[in-house]
């Protein structure tokens, strides 16, 4: 999800389809590759498309063009099997993340190709876009203004058979790309919803996979959409760590109470003020509501940089100064874009039907956002076009594939308890919980080192993970000048 945009409709993110037998005379998928340049990467890489059936049970029917890119190994003399990156969301376009991935996986790329695929419904793979929602102004709009008409307009703009834009068909696309590229097997890295995709891949095509890294797990057993308890847990840890750090506690001794009073105040009456635009400098209207500030704080809990700003933003907003909140929003713009159409097409059909009223009610009892994270699902899903996942979709994954599971203890959306589901059912796995990490453990250089060990040895239970113990504790901005954070 673009965290800033999705914050506007009450989410932070950052999750099956019909199976069938194709006709024997169906055309083979057509792969086209060419040299290209991608934003954020100076060197030439490879880009391509693969033509696949929209509906795999009707391979001679309508086709989709699936967009992909390959970051070639610097030295592939050992012909190491590539690493395929499975993006999060659901709704992130992997190729759009190429610049960041090139830096993050620089060590891996020394000896392995990195394969990125825009999942069907994202990027250049028949994107399911919702312009009226995606183009909401981050400063003037509030999530409470989004209604069912915007949802209906979004759905009306789509072409094709939405029932075919599901997780299982996405995996069929990914495996078709593996075959078209001539690889017997792949290594998989999945982050957030990408872990759900990796688990589905492990169930559907276990013989195609050499190893798997599951980072910030969205297991089959846990429906996406219940973020109330997990976000409150993450926020409570932030409050605890602020109290434990002398400068933060001295600057914000009543932080929890200030947050509660701020939210109660905004619930009674949203605020509209005029501020200098954080990027343009011109005056702009800035609207603040309960849903908006909770959504953006939720988004900020995902990583160390965002978390460091949260106490300052809360304290200043409590005092009536919303400029730090505007700065937080500006910092998140353009990061990790999400295609809302695919996000809701998948979650409204694969996850929302499994959440009953009691589950929503229980999740809403928390000290952070209450039921705020439920509202977009409850708005979108009742009117979203329906499909039914395959009967096998919800079965626990038990594939005997070497698997490294990574969880951040501070994670607001995929807490360590999620990783335990996969650790229990995957016989050749090891689960590492990193105390000082949040969502996306792989952003730590230590995690890259551990992953490299794993890709080499394929022995998840014998890894040297001691470097995680050296990660620093959370620090926070203690003044408008930055204090001692960062």
N, C-alpha and C positions, 0 to 999 in steps of 0.2 A: 504494500500500500504506500502512495506517497504519504509519509507520516503526517505531513502538514495538512494535505487535502483530506485524508481519511480522518484526521483528528476533527475536521469540521463536521463530519457526519457520525462522529461518536466511536471511531475505531482508531487503533494505532497500527495496526498491522501494515506483523506481521506477523482454504486449505483447500463418474465412476461407471460407470457407463454400461452400455449394452454390449455383450459379447456375441459372436456369431461366426459362422464359417463362410468364407468368401468363395466365389465361383472360381473354378480351376483355371478358366481362361482370362482371369482379370489381369490388367496390365501391371508390370512390375514398377515399383516406385522409381521415379527418375530423379537422380541427384545431379545438380549443377554446382561446380565450385570454381572460384576465381580468386586471384589476389586482391586484397583490399586494404584500406586503412580505417581504423575505428577511433572514435574520440578517446583521448587520453592515452593512446599508444603510438609512440613514434615509429616503431618498426612496422613493416608490412606483415599482415596476417592473412588468413584465408576465410572467405565468406561463401555462403552457398544457400541453396534451397533444395528441399526434397518434396516432390509431389506425393501426397498420400491420400487415401480415401477419406472423405468426411465421415462416412459410416463404414467401418471395417467389415460389416456383414454384407455390404453392397460395394465391393471394390471397383466395379465398373460404373459406379454412380459419380456424383459430384466429387471433385478433388479439392484439397487444400494445399497451399504452398507453405511449408514449414521452414522458417528462417533459422540459420545456424551460423556459427563462426568458430574457428579453431585458432587458438594461440599455439603455434607450432613449437615443439620442444627445441631448446637451444642446441642440445646435443642428444640426438635420439639414436646414437650408434648401438645402444643396447636394445633398441626396439621395445622399450617399456610400454606396457599397455596404458592408454590415455586415462585421464581423469575427466569424467563428465560432471559438470556443475548443474545441480537441480535447484532452480530459484525458488524463492519463498512467495508469500502472499496468502492464498493463491492470487496470482495476477501480476507478479513481477516478470519482466522480459529479460532473460538472462543476457542477451547480446547487448542490451542497453547498459549493462553493468560491467562491460568488458574492461574499461580503464581501471576500475577499482580491483577487479579480479586479477588483472595482470600484475598489480602490485602485491595483492594479498597472497597469490599463489606463485610468486616469483621463484621461490625455491623449488617448488614442484615442477614448474615449467622448465627448469634446467634440463630435466631428463624425460619429461612426459608432455605430450600434447594436452591442452586444456580444451575441452569441447563445451560449447555453450549453445543452448537451443531455446529459442522463443517458444514457450509452450503455446499450443493452439489457443487462440483467444487473447494473445498478448503481442506487443511489439509489431513485427512485420509478418506475423503468423495469424492473419485474419483477426486483428484486435477487436475485442468487444469493448468499445469505448462508450463512456457516458459524458458527453461534452458539457451538458448543463451542470453536472456535479463536479467534474474534474476542473472546470474553469471557474468555480466559485472563488471569489477573492478572499485570500487568507485573512485579510484585515477587516473587511466590511461585513462578511458573512458570519453567521453563527449556525451551528448544526440544527438548532431548533427550527430554523426556517425551511429545512428540506422536508418536503412532503411527498405523498404518493404520486402526485402529478409528475414530479421530476423522475420518479422511478418508471412510470408508464412511458414517458417520453424516451427514456433510455432504452427500454425494451423495444419500442417501436422502431428504433433506428437500426436494430440488428438484422443481419441477413443470415441465411443458412439455418440449419437444424440445431437449435441450442442444446438439445438432448445429447448431441455428439461431442459437445465441449465439456468433457468430463475427465476425471483423473485417469481412468483406465485407458481411454483413447490417447491421452497424452503419453502414457507409457508405451503404447503401441507405436506412436510416432518416434519416441526416443530409441526404441529398439530397432525400428526400421532404419534409423540413421546409423546406428551401430553397424548393422548389416551392410548398408550401402557404402560405408567407409571402409569395410573390409576387416573389421576388428572381431576376433573370436569372442573377446570379453572386454569389459570396461571396469574401471574403478569408479565408484559413485561417491560424490560429496553432495549431501542434501542439507540445507539449512532451513529451519522453521517449517513452513509447508513443504519445502523441498524434502524434508525427512518423511513426510507422509507419502510423497511421490516415490521416494526411494524404497519405502516399505512395500508399496504396491508393486514396484518393479521387482523386488525380491520375491514376491508371491507369484507374479505372472511369468517371469523369465529368469528363474534363479541360475540357470546354466549360462546366462549372458554376463554374469557379474563375478568379478574376481574378489572385490572387497568393497566395503561400504563404510562411510563416515556419516553418522547421524548427529547433527549439531543443533541443539535446541529442539527437542523432539515434539512433534505433533502426532502421537500414536493413533492407530486405527481405533483403539478403545475409547479415546477421549474426543467427544465432538467439539469442533471449533465453534467458539461463540460464548463460552462461559469464562470470562476474564475477570469477573468481579473479585473473587477470592484470591486469585494469583496476583492481580495487580495490587491489591491491598497488602498482600504479603511482601511484595517488593517495596512498596512505599513505606511500610512499617520498618523494614530493614534500613531504608534510607534515613528515616527519623532516628532510629537507634544509633546508626553510625555518625549522624550529625551530633547527637548528644555525647558520643564517645570522643569526638575530635574537639579539642579545646577551643580553637578559633571559631568553629561553627556553632558550638553550644553557647559561647559568649555572645556571638552576633545574633543568634536566634533562639533564646532560651525558652520561648513559648511557641515554637514553630507549629506543633500539633494543634494547639488551640487557635492560633492565627489561621491555619488552613480551614478548620471547621467553621470559624466565624466568616471567613472570606466566602466559602461555598454557600453558607446560609444567606449571606447578603446578596450574592449574585442570583441565587434561586428566587429571591423575592423580587429583584429588579436588575435585569442586565444593564450594562453600562455602555454608553457611546461617548467617545471623546475624539478630539482631533490631535494627531501626532505627526511628527516628521516621519515620512516613510523610511523604514530602516535601510533600504537599499537605494532609493531614488532621492531622498532628502526633501521631496515636496510634501506639503500637508496632505494627509489622508484621514478619512474617518476610520476609527478603530472601534469595533464592537466586541464586547466581552460578555460572555454568559457562563453559567455554570458548566454546561456541556462543553463549551469551547476550552475553558481553562483545564478541566479534567482531562479532556482528550489530548491536549498538548503536553500536560504533565505525564500522562500515560505514555505517550510517544517518547518522551525524554527519559523515561525509566529504562529504555532499551539499551542504552550504552553509557559508558563512563563519562563522556563529555557532557551529555545531556543531564545526567544525574547530578553532576557537579553544580549545575545552574539552578536546580529546583528549589533549594531553600531560599536563595536570593529572590527568585521570581515570586515565590509565595509571600515572603515577608514584605517585599515592595508593593505587591498587589494589595496586600492587607492594609498597607499605609496609603493606598490610593494611587500609587505610581505603577502604571501598566507598561511602561517603556521596556523593562527587562523581558516581559512576556512577549512583546512585539519582537524583540531581538531573538528570543527563543524560536519564534515562528519563522523569522527570516533565516535563521541558521538551518532549519529543517527543510526549507523549500528546495525542491529538485532532488531530494535524496530518496532513493529507493522507490521510484514511481510504481504505482499499482494501476492495473486496468480494472475498474470496478465491476464491469460486466462479467468478467471471468470470476472475480472474487465471489460475487453473489450467485452466479450460476452454479458454482461448485458448492459453496457452503449452504445455500438454500435447499439443495437437493441431497447432498451427501452427509450433512451434519445437522442442520436445523430440525429435520423431522425426528431426530433422536433425542431432542431436548424437550422434556415435558414441563408443565407449569411448576411443579415442585422443584425441579432442578434450577429453573430460573429464579424462583423465590429464594432458595437456599443460597445461590451464588450472589444474590443482591444484598445479603446481610453481610456487610463489610464496612470498614472504616475509611474507605477511600472514595470510590466512585458510585457506590450503590449499584443501581441497575443501568448505569450509563452505557456500558459496553454492549448491552442487549438491544438498545433502541434501534440501531440501524438494521439488525437482523429482523426484528419484529416489524419494522416498517417495510423492508424490501421483500422478505420471504413469502408472506401470504399472497402476494400478487405476482410473484416471479413464475415464469413457465416451469412446469414440473417434468422431471424424469425420475426413474427409479434405478438406483445402482444395481449391479449384478448381485446375484445371491451370495457370491463368494467374497464380496468386497469387505465385509466387516469381520471376516475371520482373522484371528490373531496370526501374525506372520511368524513362521517357525523355521525359515530357511537356514541351513547350516552353512552360512557364508561368514568369513571373518568380518566382524563389525565393531567399530569403535564408536561409542556413544558419549557425547559431550553435553553437559548441562551446566548452565551458570546459576549459582545459588541466588543471584539477585534478579533473575529473569521475571518480568511481569506477566508473561503470556505463555511460556512453555517452561514451567518450573521443573525442578529435578524429579518430582514425583512422576511427571510424564515419561521421563527416560526410563524409569523403573519398569514400566509396562513392557517396553521393548527388551530390556535386559532380562526379564523373566522368561520371555518366549523365544529369544534368539540364543541357541545353545553355544555359539562360538563368538560371544560378545563380551565386552568389558565397558562398564559405565563409569566415567570420571565426572564427578561433581566439583566444579571449580568455585571456591568460596567467593573470590573477588571478581567474578565475571558475571555479566548479565546476558542478554540475548545475542547469540552469535559468538560463541567462545573462540572461533577460529580467528577473530581479529587480534588475538594475542600472539606474538611471535613464539611463545612457548607452545601454544596449540599447534602451530605450523610444524615445529620441531617434533612434537609427539606424533603428529599425523605422518610426517616423513618416515619416522621409525616404523610406524604401522604399515605404510605402503611397501616398505622394504621387507619386513619380517613376516607380515600377516599373522602376527601373534599378539592379539589384543590384550591378553592377560599378562604379558611379559614386558610391557613398555616401561621406560623410565619416565615417570610423570612428576619427578621432584621439582622441576622448574615452576610448576604451578604454585608451590608453596612460597615462592619468592615474589609473587605478584603483590603490589602495594595495596594497602587499604584505601577505601574511598576517601577522597578529599573534596572540599566544597568551596565555592566562592563565598567569601565572608564579607565582601563589600562590593560596591558598584565599580571599584577599581580592580576587582578580581581577587583580592585577598591572597591566600596562599594556595589556592586551588590550581590545578593543571601544572 
